Amino acid sequence: MKKFLLLIIVTALFSACNEQEKRYTQDSSEIDSMKALISDYNAMNYESLVTYYADTSQTRFNNAKMKSTDIPAYHKANDANYSSRGFEDKDQDFEMVVTDKGQTWVNFWATWKGTLAANNKEITIPVHLTAQFINGKIVEDYGYWDPSEVILSLQEIEAEKMNMEAETTQE
């Protein structure tokens, strides 16, 4: 009986010492993929962006919902408004978490900076991206930021154009 009790205690100690799967980390292959995706975004390698996604992935950037194959066109359309844009290298933060349901998510926080082509106005926006990975590919992701300053600035630019056109036709 003593040997049996000793065996149970030893087994319990060994199983308690076994390393558990990491539930949180700042170093993983998924984070490396996210860093590469951000680098390709900054370099405007539009077509490379889809390589990080599963074929059936779903993306939501604020209110816009799209498939991975729509992402290059989405960025090209937005980038037409800027002479330069991208995430600043300083203070980027990445983390990977494994949820209680076993889902692997990578979170990214950074500052995005762009210069409007029409008036050289510089806009700085904090951004949060989160992406679920399965087998090394993004299957679902979300991007959150406040686009108000961009929208208002583009509206001002458009209003100035309309005023100039109205003045030209009156002359």
C-alpha positions as CSV (number, residue, x, y, z in Angstrom):
1,M,0.0,0.0,0.0
2,K,2.9,2.4,0.8
3,K,4.5,1.6,-2.5
4,F,1.2,2.4,-4.3
5,L,0.8,5.7,-2.4
6,L,4.4,6.6,-3.2
7,L,3.8,5.8,-6.9
8,I,0.8,8.1,-7.0
9,I,2.7,10.9,-5.3
10,V,5.7,10.5,-7.7
11,T,3.3,10.4,-10.7
12,A,1.5,13.5,-9.5
13,L,4.8,15.4,-9.0
14,F,6.1,14.5,-12.5
15,S,2.8,15.4,-14.2
16,A,2.8,18.7,-12.3
17,C,6.3,19.5,-13.6
18,N,5.4,18.8,-17.2
19,E,5.6,21.9,-19.3
20,Q,2.1,23.1,-20.3
21,E,1.3,24.6,-23.7
22,K,2.0,28.3,-23.9
23,R,-1.3,30.2,-23.7
24,Y,0.4,33.6,-24.2
25,T,3.7,34.5,-26.0
26,Q,5.4,37.3,-27.9
27,D,7.5,34.9,-30.0
28,S,5.8,32.4,-32.4
29,S,5.7,31.5,-36.1
30,E,2.2,33.1,-36.2
31,I,3.7,36.4,-35.0
32,D,6.4,36.1,-37.5
33,S,3.7,35.7,-40.2
34,M,1.9,38.8,-38.9
35,K,5.2,40.8,-38.9
36,A,5.8,39.7,-42.5
37,L,2.3,40.7,-43.5
38,I,2.8,44.1,-41.9
39,S,6.1,44.5,-43.8
40,D,4.4,43.6,-47.1
41,Y,1.6,46.1,-46.4
42,N,4.1,48.8,-45.7
43,A,6.0,48.0,-48.9
44,M,2.7,48.0,-50.9
45,N,3.3,44.3,-52.0
46,Y,-0.4,44.0,-52.5
47,E,-0.5,40.6,-54.1
48,S,1.7,39.1,-51.4
49,L,-0.9,39.9,-48.8
50,V,-3.2,37.1,-49.8
51,T,-0.5,34.5,-49.2
52,Y,-0.9,34.8,-45.4
53,Y,-4.6,33.9,-45.6
54,A,-6.5,30.7,-45.9
55,D,-8.8,30.5,-49.1
56,T,-11.9,30.7,-47.0
57,S,-10.8,33.5,-44.6
58,Q,-13.0,36.4,-43.6
59,T,-11.7,39.9,-43.0
60,R,-13.4,42.9,-41.3
61,F,-11.7,46.3,-41.4
62,N,-14.0,48.5,-39.3
63,N,-17.3,48.1,-41.3
64,A,-15.8,46.6,-44.5
65,K,-16.2,42.9,-44.8
66,M,-14.2,41.0,-47.4
67,K,-12.5,37.8,-48.5
68,S,-8.7,37.6,-48.6
69,T,-8.8,38.0,-52.4
70,D,-10.4,41.4,-52.0
71,I,-7.7,42.8,-49.7
72,P,-5.2,43.9,-52.4
73,A,-7.9,46.0,-54.2
74,Y,-9.1,47.4,-50.8
75,H,-5.6,48.7,-50.0
76,K,-4.9,49.9,-53.6
77,A,-8.2,52.0,-53.5
78,N,-7.3,53.5,-50.1
79,D,-3.7,54.1,-51.0
80,A,-4.7,56.3,-54.0
81,N,-5.4,59.0,-51.4
82,Y,-1.8,59.0,-49.9
83,S,1.6,60.1,-51.1
84,S,3.0,57.9,-48.3
85,R,1.6,55.6,-45.6
86,G,2.4,52.7,-43.4
87,F,2.8,51.5,-39.8
88,E,5.6,53.2,-37.8
89,D,8.3,50.8,-36.8
90,K,8.5,52.3,-33.3
91,D,6.3,50.8,-30.5
92,Q,4.8,48.0,-32.5
93,D,3.4,45.3,-30.2
94,F,2.6,41.7,-31.0
95,E,1.2,39.0,-28.9
96,M,-0.2,35.5,-29.5
97,V,-2.9,34.0,-27.2
98,V,-4.5,30.5,-27.2
99,T,-8.1,30.9,-26.0
100,D,-9.9,28.5,-23.7
101,K,-11.4,27.0,-26.8
102,G,-8.0,26.3,-28.3
103,Q,-8.1,29.1,-30.9
104,T,-4.8,30.8,-31.8
105,W,-5.1,34.6,-32.2
106,V,-2.3,37.1,-32.9
107,N,-2.9,40.7,-31.7
108,F,-1.1,43.7,-33.2
109,W,-1.0,47.3,-31.9
110,A,0.8,50.1,-33.7
111,T,0.6,53.6,-35.0
112,W,-0.3,54.1,-38.7
113,K,0.9,57.3,-40.4
114,G,-0.2,58.6,-43.8
115,T,0.3,61.8,-45.8
116,L,-2.7,62.8,-48.0
117,A,-1.5,63.3,-51.6
118,A,-3.9,66.3,-52.2
119,N,-2.8,68.6,-49.5
120,N,0.2,66.9,-47.7
121,K,-1.7,66.7,-44.5
122,E,-0.2,64.1,-42.1
123,I,-2.6,61.8,-40.3
124,T,-1.6,59.6,-37.4
125,I,-4.0,56.8,-36.2
126,P,-3.6,54.1,-33.6
127,V,-4.6,50.7,-35.0
128,H,-5.4,47.3,-33.5
129,L,-5.4,44.2,-35.7
130,T,-6.3,40.7,-34.5
131,A,-6.1,37.5,-36.6
132,Q,-7.0,33.9,-35.9
133,F,-4.5,31.3,-37.3
134,I,-5.1,27.7,-38.2
135,N,-2.3,25.7,-39.6
136,G,-0.2,28.8,-40.1
137,K,-2.8,30.7,-42.2
138,I,-5.2,33.5,-41.2
139,V,-8.8,32.3,-41.2
140,E,-10.4,35.3,-39.7
141,D,-9.2,38.8,-38.9
142,Y,-10.4,42.2,-37.7
143,G,-8.9,45.6,-37.9
144,Y,-10.0,48.5,-35.7
145,W,-9.2,52.2,-36.0
146,D,-10.9,55.5,-36.1
147,P,-11.1,56.8,-39.7
148,S,-12.8,60.1,-38.8
149,E,-9.8,62.3,-39.5
150,V,-9.2,60.7,-42.9
151,I,-12.9,61.0,-43.9
152,L,-13.2,64.6,-42.7
153,S,-10.0,65.6,-44.5
154,L,-11.1,63.9,-47.7
155,Q,-14.4,65.7,-47.5
156,E,-12.6,69.1,-47.0
157,I,-10.5,68.3,-50.1
158,E,-13.6,67.5,-52.1
159,A,-15.4,70.7,-50.9
160,E,-12.3,72.8,-51.9
161,K,-12.4,71.2,-55.4
162,M,-16.1,71.9,-55.8
163,N,-15.6,75.6,-54.7
164,M,-12.7,76.0,-57.2
165,E,-14.9,74.5,-60.0
166,A,-17.8,76.8,-59.0
167,E,-15.5,79.9,-59.1
168,T,-14.1,78.9,-62.4
169,T,-17.6,78.5,-64.0
170,Q,-18.7,81.8,-62.6
171,E,-15.9,83.7,-64.3
